[in-house]
Amino acid sequence: MNGEINQEPLETEKEIFNFFKLKKGGMWKGFFLSFLKVVITCLRGWVLIIFLGKRVSYFSALSILGFTYLAAMIPIPTSLGSHEAIQSFAFNSLGLGISTATAFTMIIRTAELSVALLGLFFLFRFGTLFLKGFVFTKVKKLTWGKDKS
C-alpha cells in the first residue's frame, strides 16, 4: 500500500449520520413515505377483506398486515407457502375462515406481481432506449473522434 487509507467507508458513515439528523428534512420525508406506504397497504388489505365478504375492524386488518410482514421475514424465496400458512392462522384466529385467507393471499400476490411486471416492462422499454442512446454515443465518439463541425 502507498500509505493512503480508503476514506470511502467513513464518508458513507458520515452521510448516514447526516441523513438521521432531526433538523434535516430528508429523514422526515423518508419516515412519512414509509408510514404512508404502511397505511395504504393496510387499507388495501382491509378493503380486500371487505370485498371478500367479511367484516373486520381496521385493527384486525392491521394485525393481518403484521402477519404479512412476518411472512415476508421468513427466508423462503417469495415466501411460498409460508405466507398462506401464516395468513390461514391469522384469519382463522379472527374467525374469518381459512378459505378467505387463501383467496386473500392469492389476490395480494397477483396484484403485487402485476405491479412488478409493469415495472419490468417500463424498465426494459426505457432502459433499452437509454442504453441504445448511450452505446451509440460511445461508439460514435470511438469511431469518429471529436465532432469536427
mmCIF file of the C-alpha atoms, coordinates in Angstrom:
data_MODEL
# 
_entry.id   MODEL 
# 
loop_
_atom_site.group_PDB 
_atom_site.id 
_atom_site.type_symbol 
_atom_site.label_atom_id 
_atom_site.label_alt_id 
_atom_site.label_comp_id 
_atom_site.label_asym_id 
_atom_site.label_entity_id 
_atom_site.label_seq_id 
_atom_site.pdbx_PDB_ins_code 
_atom_site.Cartn_x 
_atom_site.Cartn_y 
_atom_site.Cartn_z 
_atom_site.occupancy 
_atom_site.B_iso_or_equiv 
_atom_site.pdbx_formal_charge 
_atom_site.auth_seq_id 
_atom_site.auth_comp_id 
_atom_site.auth_asym_id 
_atom_site.auth_atom_id 
_atom_site.pdbx_PDB_model_num 
ATOM 1   C CA . MET A 1 1   ? 0.000   0.000   0.000   1.00 0.00 ? 1   MET A CA 1 
ATOM 2   C CA . ASN A 1 2   ? 1.137   3.502   -0.612  1.00 0.00 ? 2   ASN A CA 1 
ATOM 3   C CA . GLY A 1 3   ? 0.164   4.805   2.842   1.00 0.00 ? 3   GLY A CA 1 
ATOM 4   C CA . GLU A 1 4   ? -3.294  6.077   1.859   1.00 0.00 ? 4   GLU A CA 1 
ATOM 5   C CA . ILE A 1 5   ? -6.314  4.983   3.852   1.00 0.00 ? 5   ILE A CA 1 
ATOM 6   C CA . ASN A 1 6   ? -9.564  4.348   1.990   1.00 0.00 ? 6   ASN A CA 1 
ATOM 7   C CA . GLN A 1 7   ? -11.885 7.124   3.208   1.00 0.00 ? 7   GLN A CA 1 
ATOM 8   C CA . GLU A 1 8   ? -14.970 5.844   1.376   1.00 0.00 ? 8   GLU A CA 1 
ATOM 9   C CA . PRO A 1 9   ? -16.481 3.907   4.335   1.00 0.00 ? 9   PRO A CA 1 
ATOM 10  C CA . LEU A 1 10  ? -16.022 6.936   6.580   1.00 0.00 ? 10  LEU A CA 1 
ATOM 11  C CA . GLU A 1 11  ? -17.722 9.211   4.050   1.00 0.00 ? 11  GLU A CA 1 
ATOM 12  C CA . THR A 1 12  ? -20.612 6.762   3.749   1.00 0.00 ? 12  THR A CA 1 
ATOM 13  C CA . GLU A 1 13  ? -20.969 6.655   7.528   1.00 0.00 ? 13  GLU A CA 1 
ATOM 14  C CA . LYS A 1 14  ? -20.953 10.444  7.652   1.00 0.00 ? 14  LYS A CA 1 
ATOM 15  C CA . GLU A 1 15  ? -23.739 10.580  5.039   1.00 0.00 ? 15  GLU A CA 1 
ATOM 16  C CA . ILE A 1 16  ? -25.821 8.135   7.062   1.00 0.00 ? 16  ILE A CA 1 
ATOM 17  C CA . PHE A 1 17  ? -25.432 10.203  10.231  1.00 0.00 ? 17  PHE A CA 1 
ATOM 18  C CA . ASN A 1 18  ? -26.275 13.369  8.296   1.00 0.00 ? 18  ASN A CA 1 
ATOM 19  C CA . PHE A 1 19  ? -29.454 11.730  6.983   1.00 0.00 ? 19  PHE A CA 1 
ATOM 20  C CA . PHE A 1 20  ? -30.678 10.926  10.516  1.00 0.00 ? 20  PHE A CA 1 
ATOM 21  C CA . LYS A 1 21  ? -30.252 14.438  11.923  1.00 0.00 ? 21  LYS A CA 1 
ATOM 22  C CA . LEU A 1 22  ? -33.566 15.672  13.309  1.00 0.00 ? 22  LEU A CA 1 
ATOM 23  C CA . LYS A 1 23  ? -33.280 19.074  11.662  1.00 0.00 ? 23  LYS A CA 1 
ATOM 24  C CA . LYS A 1 24  ? -32.851 17.601  8.172   1.00 0.00 ? 24  LYS A CA 1 
ATOM 25  C CA . GLY A 1 25  ? -35.936 17.221  6.011   1.00 0.00 ? 25  GLY A CA 1 
ATOM 26  C CA . GLY A 1 26  ? -34.813 14.060  4.229   1.00 0.00 ? 26  GLY A CA 1 
ATOM 27  C CA . MET A 1 27  ? -35.286 11.855  7.269   1.00 0.00 ? 27  MET A CA 1 
ATOM 28  C CA . TRP A 1 28  ? -38.794 13.145  7.902   1.00 0.00 ? 28  TRP A CA 1 
ATOM 29  C CA . LYS A 1 29  ? -39.730 12.687  4.241   1.00 0.00 ? 29  LYS A CA 1 
ATOM 30  C CA . GLY A 1 30  ? -38.472 9.102   4.404   1.00 0.00 ? 30  GLY A CA 1 
ATOM 31  C CA . PHE A 1 31  ? -40.433 8.423   7.608   1.00 0.00 ? 31  PHE A CA 1 
ATOM 32  C CA . PHE A 1 32  ? -43.560 9.967   6.110   1.00 0.00 ? 32  PHE A CA 1 
ATOM 33  C CA . LEU A 1 33  ? -43.304 7.934   2.906   1.00 0.00 ? 33  LEU A CA 1 
ATOM 34  C CA . SER A 1 34  ? -42.741 4.722   4.868   1.00 0.00 ? 34  SER A CA 1 
ATOM 35  C CA . PHE A 1 35  ? -45.707 5.466   7.110   1.00 0.00 ? 35  PHE A CA 1 
ATOM 36  C CA . LEU A 1 36  ? -47.858 6.318   4.086   1.00 0.00 ? 36  LEU A CA 1 
ATOM 37  C CA . LYS A 1 37  ? -46.928 3.013   2.433   1.00 0.00 ? 37  LYS A CA 1 
ATOM 38  C CA . VAL A 1 38  ? -47.950 1.056   5.528   1.00 0.00 ? 38  VAL A CA 1 
ATOM 39  C CA . VAL A 1 39  ? -51.257 2.930   5.811   1.00 0.00 ? 39  VAL A CA 1 
ATOM 40  C CA . ILE A 1 40  ? -52.069 2.344   2.132   1.00 0.00 ? 40  ILE A CA 1 
ATOM 41  C CA . THR A 1 41  ? -51.098 -1.329  2.370   1.00 0.00 ? 41  THR A CA 1 
ATOM 42  C CA . CYS A 1 42  ? -53.267 -1.770  5.452   1.00 0.00 ? 42  CYS A CA 1 
ATOM 43  C CA . LEU A 1 43  ? -56.204 -0.029  3.755   1.00 0.00 ? 43  LEU A CA 1 
ATOM 44  C CA . ARG A 1 44  ? -55.711 -2.262  0.712   1.00 0.00 ? 44  ARG A CA 1 
ATOM 45  C CA . GLY A 1 45  ? -55.913 -5.367  2.890   1.00 0.00 ? 45  GLY A CA 1 
ATOM 46  C CA . TRP A 1 46  ? -58.939 -4.057  4.783   1.00 0.00 ? 46  TRP A CA 1 
ATOM 47  C CA . VAL A 1 47  ? -60.822 -3.231  1.579   1.00 0.00 ? 47  VAL A CA 1 
ATOM 48  C CA . LEU A 1 48  ? -59.879 -6.597  0.068   1.00 0.00 ? 48  LEU A CA 1 
ATOM 49  C CA . ILE A 1 49  ? -61.250 -8.440  3.098   1.00 0.00 ? 49  ILE A CA 1 
ATOM 50  C CA . ILE A 1 50  ? -64.485 -6.443  2.808   1.00 0.00 ? 50  ILE A CA 1 
ATOM 51  C CA . PHE A 1 51  ? -64.702 -7.350  -0.902  1.00 0.00 ? 51  PHE A CA 1 
ATOM 52  C CA . LEU A 1 52  ? -64.260 -10.995 0.067   1.00 0.00 ? 52  LEU A CA 1 
ATOM 53  C CA . GLY A 1 53  ? -67.471 -10.666 2.077   1.00 0.00 ? 53  GLY A CA 1 
ATOM 54  C CA . LYS A 1 54  ? -66.075 -10.485 5.599   1.00 0.00 ? 54  LYS A CA 1 
ATOM 55  C CA . ARG A 1 55  ? -66.386 -7.707  8.147   1.00 0.00 ? 55  ARG A CA 1 
ATOM 56  C CA . VAL A 1 56  ? -63.292 -6.754  10.158  1.00 0.00 ? 56  VAL A CA 1 
ATOM 57  C CA . SER A 1 57  ? -62.162 -3.753  12.103  1.00 0.00 ? 57  SER A CA 1 
ATOM 58  C CA . TYR A 1 58  ? -59.251 -1.656  10.963  1.00 0.00 ? 58  TYR A CA 1 
ATOM 59  C CA . PHE A 1 59  ? -57.143 -3.048  13.814  1.00 0.00 ? 59  PHE A CA 1 
ATOM 60  C CA . SER A 1 60  ? -57.826 -6.610  12.670  1.00 0.00 ? 60  SER A CA 1 
ATOM 61  C CA . ALA A 1 61  ? -56.656 -5.572  9.211   1.00 0.00 ? 61  ALA A CA 1 
ATOM 62  C CA . LEU A 1 62  ? -53.568 -4.093  10.852  1.00 0.00 ? 62  LEU A CA 1 
ATOM 63  C CA . SER A 1 63  ? -52.826 -7.418  12.565  1.00 0.00 ? 63  SER A CA 1 
ATOM 64  C CA . ILE A 1 64  ? -53.258 -9.220  9.224   1.00 0.00 ? 64  ILE A CA 1 
ATOM 65  C CA . LEU A 1 65  ? -50.759 -6.764  7.735   1.00 0.00 ? 65  LEU A CA 1 
ATOM 66  C CA . GLY A 1 66  ? -48.403 -7.585  10.605  1.00 0.00 ? 66  GLY A CA 1 
ATOM 67  C CA . PHE A 1 67  ? -48.668 -11.278 9.758   1.00 0.00 ? 67  PHE A CA 1 
ATOM 68  C CA . THR A 1 68  ? -47.956 -10.421 6.117   1.00 0.00 ? 68  THR A CA 1 
ATOM 69  C CA . TYR A 1 69  ? -44.743 -8.674  7.180   1.00 0.00 ? 69  TYR A CA 1 
ATOM 70  C CA . LEU A 1 70  ? -43.920 -11.639 9.424   1.00 0.00 ? 70  LEU A CA 1 
ATOM 71  C CA . ALA A 1 71  ? -44.279 -13.999 6.458   1.00 0.00 ? 71  ALA A CA 1 
ATOM 72  C CA . ALA A 1 72  ? -42.019 -11.726 4.388   1.00 0.00 ? 72  ALA A CA 1 
ATOM 73  C CA . MET A 1 73  ? -39.280 -12.011 7.034   1.00 0.00 ? 73  MET A CA 1 
ATOM 74  C CA . ILE A 1 74  ? -39.091 -15.800 6.694   1.00 0.00 ? 74  ILE A CA 1 
ATOM 75  C CA . PRO A 1 75  ? -36.154 -16.550 4.385   1.00 0.00 ? 75  PRO A CA 1 
ATOM 76  C CA . ILE A 1 76  ? -38.085 -18.584 1.816   1.00 0.00 ? 76  ILE A CA 1 
ATOM 77  C CA . PRO A 1 77  ? -37.979 -17.359 -1.796  1.00 0.00 ? 77  PRO A CA 1 
ATOM 78  C CA . THR A 1 78  ? -41.176 -15.370 -2.423  1.00 0.00 ? 78  THR A CA 1 
ATOM 79  C CA . SER A 1 79  ? -42.399 -16.844 0.897   1.00 0.00 ? 79  SER A CA 1 
ATOM 80  C CA . LEU A 1 80  ? -44.190 -19.600 -0.995  1.00 0.00 ? 80  LEU A CA 1 
ATOM 81  C CA . GLY A 1 81  ? -46.450 -21.448 1.383   1.00 0.00 ? 81  GLY A CA 1 
ATOM 82  C CA . SER A 1 82  ? -45.337 -19.605 4.492   1.00 0.00 ? 82  SER A CA 1 
ATOM 83  C CA . HIS A 1 83  ? -47.457 -16.556 3.664   1.00 0.00 ? 83  HIS A CA 1 
ATOM 84  C CA . GLU A 1 84  ? -50.518 -18.726 3.144   1.00 0.00 ? 84  GLU A CA 1 
ATOM 85  C CA . ALA A 1 85  ? -49.874 -20.716 6.330   1.00 0.00 ? 85  ALA A CA 1 
ATOM 86  C CA . ILE A 1 86  ? -49.387 -17.633 8.488   1.00 0.00 ? 86  ILE A CA 1 
ATOM 87  C CA . GLN A 1 87  ? -52.407 -15.880 6.993   1.00 0.00 ? 87  GLN A CA 1 
ATOM 88  C CA . SER A 1 88  ? -54.512 -19.023 7.489   1.00 0.00 ? 88  SER A CA 1 
ATOM 89  C CA . PHE A 1 89  ? -53.594 -18.917 11.169  1.00 0.00 ? 89  PHE A CA 1 
ATOM 90  C CA . ALA A 1 90  ? -54.396 -15.181 11.404  1.00 0.00 ? 90  ALA A CA 1 
ATOM 91  C CA . PHE A 1 91  ? -57.688 -15.402 9.520   1.00 0.00 ? 91  PHE A CA 1 
ATOM 92  C CA . ASN A 1 92  ? -58.781 -18.467 11.489  1.00 0.00 ? 92  ASN A CA 1 
ATOM 93  C CA . SER A 1 93  ? -57.951 -16.702 14.775  1.00 0.00 ? 93  SER A CA 1 
ATOM 94  C CA . LEU A 1 94  ? -60.067 -13.727 13.706  1.00 0.00 ? 94  LEU A CA 1 
ATOM 95  C CA . GLY A 1 95  ? -62.932 -16.031 12.708  1.00 0.00 ? 95  GLY A CA 1 
ATOM 96  C CA . LEU A 1 96  ? -62.699 -15.216 9.008   1.00 0.00 ? 96  LEU A CA 1 
ATOM 97  C CA . GLY A 1 97  ? -62.039 -18.724 7.698   1.00 0.00 ? 97  GLY A CA 1 
ATOM 98  C CA . ILE A 1 98  ? -59.085 -20.397 6.080   1.00 0.00 ? 98  ILE A CA 1 
ATOM 99  C CA . SER A 1 99  ? -60.583 -20.196 2.590   1.00 0.00 ? 99  SER A CA 1 
ATOM 100 C CA . THR A 1 100 ? -60.734 -16.408 2.888   1.00 0.00 ? 100 THR A CA 1 
ATOM 101 C CA . ALA A 1 101 ? -57.039 -16.374 3.824   1.00 0.00 ? 101 ALA A CA 1 
ATOM 102 C CA . THR A 1 102 ? -56.132 -18.380 0.740   1.00 0.00 ? 102 THR A CA 1 
ATOM 103 C CA . ALA A 1 103 ? -58.146 -16.096 -1.550  1.00 0.00 ? 103 ALA A CA 1 
ATOM 104 C CA . PHE A 1 104 ? -56.664 -13.046 0.197   1.00 0.00 ? 104 PHE A CA 1 
ATOM 105 C CA . THR A 1 105 ? -53.060 -14.159 -0.305  1.00 0.00 ? 105 THR A CA 1 
ATOM 106 C CA . MET A 1 106 ? -53.615 -15.136 -3.928  1.00 0.00 ? 106 MET A CA 1 
ATOM 107 C CA . ILE A 1 107 ? -55.198 -11.780 -4.765  1.00 0.00 ? 107 ILE A CA 1 
ATOM 108 C CA . ILE A 1 108 ? -52.406 -9.902  -2.967  1.00 0.00 ? 108 ILE A CA 1 
ATOM 109 C CA . ARG A 1 109 ? -49.760 -11.935 -4.826  1.00 0.00 ? 109 ARG A CA 1 
ATOM 110 C CA . THR A 1 110 ? -51.478 -11.293 -8.161  1.00 0.00 ? 110 THR A CA 1 
ATOM 111 C CA . ALA A 1 111 ? -51.661 -7.552  -7.509  1.00 0.00 ? 111 ALA A CA 1 
ATOM 112 C CA . GLU A 1 112 ? -48.010 -7.327  -6.467  1.00 0.00 ? 112 GLU A CA 1 
ATOM 113 C CA . LEU A 1 113 ? -46.892 -9.471  -9.399  1.00 0.00 ? 113 LEU A CA 1 
ATOM 114 C CA . SER A 1 114 ? -48.850 -7.251  -11.811 1.00 0.00 ? 114 SER A CA 1 
ATOM 115 C CA . VAL A 1 115 ? -47.146 -4.126  -10.490 1.00 0.00 ? 115 VAL A CA 1 
ATOM 116 C CA . ALA A 1 116 ? -43.737 -5.825  -10.711 1.00 0.00 ? 116 ALA A CA 1 
ATOM 117 C CA . LEU A 1 117 ? -44.358 -6.938  -14.297 1.00 0.00 ? 117 LEU A CA 1 
ATOM 118 C CA . LEU A 1 118 ? -45.499 -3.448  -15.244 1.00 0.00 ? 118 LEU A CA 1 
ATOM 119 C CA . GLY A 1 119 ? -42.302 -2.073  -13.723 1.00 0.00 ? 119 GLY A CA 1 
ATOM 120 C CA . LEU A 1 120 ? -40.218 -4.606  -15.643 1.00 0.00 ? 120 LEU A CA 1 
ATOM 121 C CA . PHE A 1 121 ? -41.956 -3.610  -18.865 1.00 0.00 ? 121 PHE A CA 1 
ATOM 122 C CA . PHE A 1 122 ? -41.113 0.053   -18.330 1.00 0.00 ? 122 PHE A CA 1 
ATOM 123 C CA . LEU A 1 123 ? -37.581 -0.812  -17.225 1.00 0.00 ? 123 LEU A CA 1 
ATOM 124 C CA . PHE A 1 124 ? -36.901 -2.803  -20.381 1.00 0.00 ? 124 PHE A CA 1 
ATOM 125 C CA . ARG A 1 125 ? -38.681 -0.325  -22.639 1.00 0.00 ? 125 ARG A CA 1 
ATOM 126 C CA . PHE A 1 126 ? -36.966 2.806   -21.394 1.00 0.00 ? 126 PHE A CA 1 
ATOM 127 C CA . GLY A 1 127 ? -33.783 1.014   -20.353 1.00 0.00 ? 127 GLY A CA 1 
ATOM 128 C CA . THR A 1 128 ? -33.170 -0.271  -23.857 1.00 0.00 ? 128 THR A CA 1 
ATOM 129 C CA . LEU A 1 129 ? -33.843 3.175   -25.314 1.00 0.00 ? 129 LEU A CA 1 
ATOM 130 C CA . PHE A 1 130 ? -31.410 4.731   -22.836 1.00 0.00 ? 130 PHE A CA 1 
ATOM 131 C CA . LEU A 1 131 ? -28.825 2.019   -23.416 1.00 0.00 ? 131 LEU A CA 1 
ATOM 132 C CA . LYS A 1 132 ? -29.162 2.328   -27.188 1.00 0.00 ? 132 LYS A CA 1 
ATOM 133 C CA . GLY A 1 133 ? -28.576 6.087   -26.992 1.00 0.00 ? 133 GLY A CA 1 
ATOM 134 C CA . PHE A 1 134 ? -25.671 5.618   -24.606 1.00 0.00 ? 134 PHE A CA 1 
ATOM 135 C CA . VAL A 1 135 ? -23.989 2.916   -26.709 1.00 0.00 ? 135 VAL A CA 1 
ATOM 136 C CA . PHE A 1 136 ? -24.438 4.859   -29.965 1.00 0.00 ? 136 PHE A CA 1 
ATOM 137 C CA . THR A 1 137 ? -22.915 7.952   -28.347 1.00 0.00 ? 137 THR A CA 1 
ATOM 138 C CA . LYS A 1 138 ? -19.891 5.969   -27.142 1.00 0.00 ? 138 LYS A CA 1 
ATOM 139 C CA . VAL A 1 139 ? -19.462 4.187   -30.490 1.00 0.00 ? 139 VAL A CA 1 
ATOM 140 C CA . LYS A 1 140 ? -19.710 7.491   -32.343 1.00 0.00 ? 140 LYS A CA 1 
ATOM 141 C CA . LYS A 1 141 ? -17.010 9.004   -30.131 1.00 0.00 ? 141 LYS A CA 1 
ATOM 142 C CA . LEU A 1 142 ? -14.776 5.982   -30.609 1.00 0.00 ? 142 LEU A CA 1 
ATOM 143 C CA . THR A 1 143 ? -15.172 5.731   -34.373 1.00 0.00 ? 143 THR A CA 1 
ATOM 144 C CA . TRP A 1 144 ? -15.289 9.378   -35.437 1.00 0.00 ? 144 TRP A CA 1 
ATOM 145 C CA . GLY A 1 145 ? -13.481 11.033  -32.546 1.00 0.00 ? 145 GLY A CA 1 
ATOM 146 C CA . LYS A 1 146 ? -14.459 14.527  -31.578 1.00 0.00 ? 146 LYS A CA 1 
ATOM 147 C CA . ASP A 1 147 ? -17.094 16.279  -33.617 1.00 0.00 ? 147 ASP A CA 1 
ATOM 148 C CA . LYS A 1 148 ? -15.308 18.410  -36.270 1.00 0.00 ? 148 LYS A CA 1 
ATOM 149 C CA . SER A 1 149 ? -18.193 20.760  -37.053 1.00 0.00 ? 149 SER A CA 1 
# 
